[in-house]
Amino acid sequence: MVRALLDAPDDFEGWRKAARGFALAGVKPGAIAWQVRGEADDLFATDAQPPPAGAAAFSVPRPFVELAESVILHRDPERFGLLYALLIAVRARPGMMEDRADPLLRRVEQLAKAVRRDIHKMRAFVRFREVEDNGGSRFVAWFEPDHHIVRANAGFFVRRFASMRWSILTPELSIHWDGETLTEGPGATRGDAPAKDPVENIWKGYYAAIFNPARLKVGAMLSEMPRKYWRNLPEAALIPGLVAGAQGREAAMIAASPAPPARPGNAATAWAVLREEAMDCTRCPLYRDATQTVFGEGPLDAPLVFVGEQPGDQEDLAGRPFVGPAGQLFDRALEEAGIDRGRAYVTNAVKHFKHERRGKRRIHQTPETPEINACRWWLTQEIDLLRPRLVVALGATAARALLGKAVTISRTRGSPIALESGAEGWVTVHPSFLLRLPDPARKAEERARFVEELRTIGERAKTLA
């Protein structure tokens, strides 16, 4: 038995160097004791000798490297050995990375999925509280990750909060940003983090304002925001009251409304599984800087589906589509057009927020073709599950995703288009287009045209029913 000693639990480079040497030396997976410096030693293992200088190198598929970079962050002590066993298997059979039925690959991918989920939870549920120190204002947060993700996640917070001075405290280690340099410190306790600050009242007000009782699904909420995170979230104190009130209003709505037509088959289960998978999406690089995946929402028997471009800043934070300024304009336009948004399904062509940072602001950037194409898979799955009668593309990005090619809005809006799914497609402008118009007269004219188009679309959906 030989011993491989790594410097830290997330020491990917150390593992890769050692694994390469073992593989070249023909060491079998079960003959290695993988250990992290400072942890308990295997008394029966001897230190491995480094590979000789100039030893032959070998290559592995890029998906293996990306998978290993995630799995190394897991807390399972067997992860190092599992990855080495997978490395040996992939060297012998390079196509193995495409064999999703292979038990070893499936087990390793489950570890990676858990890590990606933990990374997402940290990004979504870290809450900074303002304190004063010698340098002025500093924002401090407490978080308890399930895995060794803090260093891997640090770059996201540096990019997201580049102009702030902040610290994130965790039991294992702490990271600190002074506006220029990222440093690490020892682990901390919950008592080292501040209890609250005045900004929390503003955040609670915002959370209560975007809490939509008509779309409340307690099970889905608990899946995305498990109770273990509630004690770190100021808005969590509002949830029981909001849920209780929502349940009462929901009962009144059900009593006063006819029952919607039943959705055949297992659509609800399939949609829930699809949404869960989308939460871990890494099909394009946009997931790295986004807070979370923003999936579609609405009734699964909706006759109308509206497809927007991508989540904006507020949608990225709330995890729901069309809740920002463009979404509010969209809601008012739907109401004027006689369309009940509660009976429509709304989603986006791209599920992650693409932006660039300017100071404290995150400025929207238009998704590019590879990003649209990568995310089109999710949109196609949504439409196939919902089987709507009519799908509306809001803007050029949505039209490209829906039709599979670039189109000009002025040439395609206002006329039905046959879609591959069998639904009828329509194209119009995105509500954000109306917000950007500087001339008040033109803005009023375009808004009136938009409402009229929505009215036509709503009547057409009734005709197709």
N, C-alpha and C positions, 0 to 999 in steps of 0.2 A: 504494500500500500504506500503510495506517495502522497505527499501533502502539497496542496497549492494554497499559498497564503495571499489573500487579497487585502488591500489597504482599508476598504470601507465596504459596507453592505451593498452599495450601488456602484462598485468599481468595475465598470464595464470594460474599460481598456485593460485593466489588470487581468480580468477573466479572459478576454480575447487573446492576449499575449500568451497566457499560460495554456489555454486550450489549443492554440496553434502549435505550440511546442509539443504538447502531449500527442496531438494528432499525427504530427510528423514522426514522432518517436514510436507510434503504434501502440500507445497506452490504451487499454480498454477502459470504457466508462466506469465500471465497477471497481477499478483499481486506484481511484483518486479520492482523497479526502479534501474537500473544498472547505476552507476556513477563512474567517474574517479576522484580521488582526485585533487582538484584545478579547476575543471570544474564546471559549473553552477549546483546548487542543486535543487532538487525537493522539494518544500516547503511543500508538502502534504505527504511526505514519512517519515517514522520513521525508525531508524536504526534497522537492524535485530540483533537478539541475536544469538551468536555462538551456535552450537549444543553442547549438554552436553557431558562431557568427557565420553569416552567409548561408544559413540553412534554407532549403527550398521553400518558397511560399506556395500557397494555393488559394483559389478563389471559391467563394460560395455565392449563391443567388442573393441579390440585394434584399428580397423579402425576408430571408433568414436573418440578416444583420438587423433590419428594422424590428423584427420580432424579438430578437435577443436583447436589443436596447431597452425594450419595454419590460420583458420578463425579468431582467436582472434587478429591477426595482421592486419586485414582489417580495413579500416577507417569508415565503415558504423556504425553509432551509435547504430543500432539495432542488431549488431552481438551478443552481450551478451545474449539478450533475445531470439534470434533465436536458439542459441546453447542450452540454457536451455530448450526451448520447444522441441528441438530434443532429448535432454537427457531424458526428461520425456517420450517421445514417444518410444525411444529405450528401456527404462526399461520395458515398457509395452509390447513391441514387439521386442525382440532382433534381429530377422531376418530382421528388417526394413532397416538395413545398406546395404542390398543386393537389396533393391527395388528402382531401379534407376528411376522409374516412380513417386515416391512419391514427391509431390510438395515442401514440406519443405526440404527434403534431397537434391533435385535438386537445390533449392535456396542457401542452405548452401554450396554445392559443387561448385557453381559458384563463391562464395566469395573466397573459397580456391584456385580456379584456378587463380583468379585475383592476389592473394597474391603470388602464385608460380611464376607467370609471372613477377611480380614486383621484386621478389628476383633474378630471372634470369637476368632481365634487369640491376639490380645493379651490378651483377657480370660481365656482358658483357661490360657495358658502364662506369664504374668508370675509370678515367684516372688520374694517379698520376703525379704530377709535382714536381721537385726537388727544395728544398729551403735549406738554411743554417741557423742553429740555434746554440745555445751554445754547443749542443752535436754533431755537425757536420751536415751531410746530413740528411734531413728528406723529405719524400715524402707526398705531401698533395693533396687531391682530393676533389672536390665538387660534390654532387649528390642530386637530389630532388626526393625522393621516393614518390610513390602514397599512400603507406600504412606504417604501423608502423613496418618496416622490419629490421631496422638498427641493433638492438641488436641480432635478430635472425640470421642475416647474418654475424655478426662479426667473428664468428668462422671460416668461410670460408676464410676470408682475413688473419686471423692470421695464418692459415695453409698454405695458398698460398704464403704469403709474410713474413714468420717467421723471416728471417734474416734482414729485413728492418725496419727502424723506419718510421712509417707512421701515418697519420691522415686522417680520412674521415669526412668532414664537411657536415651537412645537416641542413635544417631549424629547425628541431625538437630537435636534439641532435647531438653531435659529439663523435666519438670514436677515441682513440689514442693507438698506440702500440709502446713500446720502446724496443722491442726485447725480453722482459720477461713478462711484465704485460700489460693487457688491461685495460684502464680506460675510463670513460665517461666524457663528458663536455657538457655545454649548447649548444643550437643551434647556428648556424652561418648564415652569409649572403654570397652571391656570392663574394662580395668584399673582404672577409676575405681569399679567396683562391688565390693562385698565378695565373697569367695570362698565362704564357707559360714557357718552359725551352728548352735548346738545344737538349734534347733527342727527342723532337717532330719531328724534321726534319728526324731523322732516322726512326721513326715510320711511318711518311708519305711516305717515300721511300718504306718501307716494304708493306704498304697498297696498294700503287700504283702497286707494283710488283705482288701482289696476286690477283688484281682485274681482273677478267676474263670477257671480254666483250661478249664472245660467250655464257656465261651462265647468263647474266644479266637479272633479272626480277625485274623491278622497284617496282611493287606492293608488291612483296614478300620482297624486301629490306626494303620498308617503313613499312611493317608490323613488321619486326624483329627489325628495327632501326628507330622508329618514329622520326619525326623532332624535337620533344621536347628535345631529347637527343643530337642533333647535336651541340648545342652551347657549350657543354662540351667536344666534341670530336675533337682533332686536325685534324684528317683525313677528317672530314666533309667538310672542305673547298675544298677538291679535288673532291668531289662527283659530283657536277654539270658538271665540265669539263670532268670527266671520263665517265659520263652517255652520255653527248653530243657526245663524240668521239665514244662511243660504238654504239650508235644508227646509226651513219653514216656508220660505218664498217658493222653493221648488215644489213643495207639496201643494201650495195654492195654485201655482201655474198648471200643474198636472190635473188638478180638479177642474180647472176652468177651460182646459184645452182638450180637443180630441186626441186620441192616441195616434202617434205617427205610425206609418206603415212599417211592419216588421222587416228587418234586414235579413235576407236569407243566408243560410250557411253559417260559417264561423268567421264572418267578416270582422267582428269586434275583436276576437282573439288574434286574428291575423294582423289587424291594424296595430294592436298593442305590441305584438312581437316586432313588427316592422319599426315602430317608433323606438322601441328599446334598442334595436340594432343601430338605428340612426344616431342614437346618443353617443355611440362609440365610433362614429364615422371618421375615417382618415383617408378618404378617397382622393382628396386634394389637400394642399398645404394650409388652407384657410382655417382649419380646426386649431392650428397652433396658437393663433392670436385671438380667437373668439372665446367668449365666456362659455358658450354651450351651443349645442345643436338646437335650432328653433324649428320644430316640426309643425306640420299643419294641424288644424283643429276644427271641429265642427261635427255635426251629425253624419253618420256613415251612410244614411239614406238621403243625403242632401241632393236635390235635383240640380243645384248650381255649385260649381267649383270655381273659385277665383284664385289665380296664380299671380303672385307678385314677383319682384326681382330677388330680394334678399332681405334678411332682417336688418333693421337699423340699430342705432345705439340703444334705444330703449327696449326694443324687442330682444336684443342680445342679452340685456340684463334681466329682463322679465322672463325670458324663455318662451314667449308667445308671439305669434305673428300679428302685425297690424295693430299695435297698441300705442305707437308714437304719434307725432303730428300728422303724418300721412294717413295713418290708420284712423285717426279721429275724423279727418276730412272724408275719408272713405265711408265711415259709418254714417255721417250726416247725408252724404250723397245717396247712399243706399236707402236711407229712410225717406228722402224726398222722392226717390224713384219707386217707392212702394215695395221694396225688397226687404224681407226680414233677415238680417244677418244671422240670427239664431238658427235659420233654416238653410244656411249656406256653409260650405266648407272653404276655409281660406288657408293658403299655404304659399310657399315661395319656390322659385326655380332653384335657388341656391340656399342652403340651410345654415350657413355660417356667415357671420358679419365680416365683410371685407372692408378694411379701412386703413388709413394712415394717421399717425399721431402728429398733431400740431399743438405743442404745449400740453394743456390738460384736455384738449378736445380730441375726439376721434372722428375723423372726417371720412365720410362714405367714399368708397371707390367702386366703380362699376366692375362686376365680375367679367373675367375674360373667358374666351371660348373653352379652353381646357377645364376650367372650373365649372362652367355650365354643363358641359358634357359629362363630367364626373358625377355631378349631382342629379343629372337627368334620370339616373336609375331610380332614385328615391321617388321622384315625381311620377314616373311611369307606374311604379308599384302602387302609389296612392290612388291614381286614377283607375288602375285595374281593379283595386279593391272596392272603391266607391261606386264605380260604374255610373257616373252622373249622366244626365241627359245633355248637359251643356257645360262647357269649360271656357272660362274667360281669361285671356292673357292680358295682364295689366303692364304694358310697356314692352320695349324691344327685347329685353333679356328674357322675360317670361314667354314672349312669342317665339323666340329662338328655341327655348327649351321645349315648348309645346309642339312646335312644328318641325323641329330638327334642322332648321336652316334660318339664316338671317332674313328678315323681312323689313319692309318700310311701313311704319305705323300708318302714315297718311294714305297708303295704297290699300291696306288690308282692313282697316277699321270699318265697322259698320256693316259687314257682310258675313254670312255664315261660311264656315270652312269645315269640310269633312275631315275628321281625325281618324287615325289608325285604330283607336280604341272603339270606334263606332259612335262616339259622342259628337256633338256639334261644337265647333270651336268658334270663338269670337275674339277679336283683338281690339283693344282700346288703349288709352294712355294710362300711365301710372299716376295715382293721386299726387305723388311727390312732384310730378311735372307741373301741376297746378300751383303748388306751393312755391316753386322757383320762378314763376312768371313775374317780372318786375312791374309790368304795366297793369294798373288796376282794371282798366277797361277790357283789355284782352283776357285777364284772369277771369273776370266775370263771364265773358263770352265763352271761354273754354270750359269753365265749370258748368255752365248751363248745358253745353253740348255733351259733356261727360254724363250729367244726370239724365239727359234725354236718351243717351245710348244705354245706360243702365236700365232705364224704364223699358226700352225696346227689348233688351235682353231678358228682363223679368217676364214680360208678356210672352216672349218666345218660349221660355222655359215652361210656362203654363200650357202653351199650345202642345209642346212635346210630351206633356205628362200623360 
